[in-house]
Amino acid sequence: MNKDTVLNQYFGYYTFREGQSELIDQILTKKDVLGIMPTGSGKSLCFQIPALMLSGITLVVSPLISLMKDQVNALVQAGVKAAYLNSSLTPGQQQEVLRRAANAKYDIIYIAPERLVSEAFIRFAENTEISMVTVDEAHCVSQWGQDFRPNYLKIIDFIERLSYRPVISAFTATATQEVRDDIIAILRLKDPFVITTGFDRENLSFGVLKPANKFNSLLEISGRNSNKSGIVYCSTRKTVEEVCAKLIDSGLSATRYHAGLSDQERFSNQDDFIFDRVKVMVATNAFGMGIDKSNVSYVVHYNMPKSIESYYQEAGRAGRDGEPAECKILYSGQDVRTNQFLIESNQEFSEELSVQMREAVKQKDRDRLKAMTFYCSTNDCLRQYILQYFGEKSKNFCGNCSNCNTKFETVDITDESQKIISCVYQLEQRNRSFGRNMISDILHGSRNEKVLRFKLDTLSSHGILSGVTVHRTRAILDFLIENEYLHLSNDEFPVVTLTERSDGVMNELTPVTMKLSEETKAHPSAKKTSDISVDGGLFDELRKLRTKLAAANHVPAYIIFTDASLKDMCLKCPKTMEEFLEVTGVGASKAKKYGKVFTELICGYPFSNSDPGSLHHCQS
């Protein structure tokens, strides 16, 4: 079979996406490759299709058990002989996988990196043809990557212990030039074919909100998407617990995921989300890598993440099915301080790293945080900012981000800035320094216990901004810090102090302006990828059938068919097996398993020609 036949027969597609064909061709000529392709662009097919065409077994090195399980389930449903090898299996089950692999029962085996260096696996590999080693999430091999995993360094140790050298293919969704070079060097790729297909995901709408009340904003987003799947990322376990509880109290279907939960509860909650038993997953960044759930309609970052790389990878878990999806950050200045503290207090370094190297990694994290903060502060196109960060040229207007769809007005904030800086100056005159909240309390005339204890109510700046909203005061204070008119320390309890730029404002030498937004209607060029109308009733019936089949097969619904496939069924209304094979995402194996029940449902569905929303009907 050629690659086009494999694509259609196993995966149900007729054309390759950008970069897929080129990567597959290079692998089939036994050439090492590195593919940098955004989440949802079809990276997996770039190594799964060659795995079905090469003579031996392909090993796919994967960082998480959940990724392996999900990918193997999908492959088995597509008719591919696949298995995984990790700590979730008993020793007996692991031996059985290796026994079957030695008897050529598998084309693909997903494996955790630490398993590669066991003597038993080395012996197996020496006596079995390993045609390719695929490194998924390849950025994990680089200490400059946003998710460095020391176990990934064992991959090259395994390859070099073999008496032969398989093809090496590496894939990642996010990598700067520095990380790309690191991947090539550490994995010792030989003259690799390298392709970056472009980081733009046109179906994703990006937005940064600076709400007075974060939870109310989250509730608005989740509420209008109550029948859709969404992920809410929080920076700490405590915030995860609080947000999840409040969502449930508000009547929404939600669960939680963080490292403080038991393995059993994490896996159970993850399955509830993947199998659509709950709609919203509230989680730390411990959740998500390798989760191949295609129907996530929105990703909200309740707190700003630490880097553009992390953000784009996490936000990219929305809209994997190509449908329009929202990616929102609920930003506040405190998020910056929280991330600074997490960077400075990070103890999760590999023992193999020297003190100097650990400091270099921390400095890299600080630089990433600064770039992420600028993203949340810019008034320019958010899509352009992301693409330029990864070295890709872009238009300065995308029509599908909050900045492109917002009208900004430049406002003079010199007066408020002088009063804020004056307050900090007066505190320093008394040898005092406080954080943002305390300064805001003073400026608004608070007489709380701490203000009175330190006699801060006697400052001339006490109450000087009582006529300004707290939200506006804090927004201006954050602006002054971000633009270095004031400085916020990196301590566990950060305090605000003066800078060299403070004098210019206090002495009325430097006017200060700030852009404030006025929400407007979305620009008419905003991307909409799913405007084709389908029969809503038929779509619901197809979803019910899919849910029933998924439960019977013990797999998530999207592994049976994605929403995109169901919508294509609504449009094409297949009545025969041949017509069913024309549906996007339907390969030979799935057609054989499910074609009869789906075509029977479609042909038995009572279409109403009077229904204005139903543009396509089965023709008898």
Secondary structure by P-SEA (a helix, b strand, c coil): ccaaaaacccccccccccaaaaaaaaaaaccccccccccccccccccaaaaacccbbbbbbbccaaaaaaaaaaaaaaccccccccccccaaaaaaaaaaaaaccccbbbbcccccccaaaaaaaaaccccbbbbccccccccccccccccccaaaaaaaacccccbbbbbbccccaaaaaaaaaaaccccccccccccccccccccccccccaaaaaaaaaaaaccccbbbbbccaaaaaaaaaaaaaaccccccccccccaaaaaaaaaaaaaccccbbbbccccccccccccccccccccccccaaaaaaaaacccccccbbbbbbbccaaaaaaaaaaaaacccccccccaaaaaaaaaaaaaaaaaaaaaacccccaaaaaaaaacccccccccccccccbbbbbbbaaaaaaaaaaaaaaaaaacccccaaaaaaaaaccccaaaaaacccccccccccccccaaaaaaaaaaaaaaccbbbbcccbbbbbbccaaaaaaaccbbbbbbbbbbccccccccccccccccaaaaaaaaaaaaaaaaaacccccccccaaaaaaaaaaccccaaaaaacccccaaaaaccaaaaaaaaaacccccccccccccccc
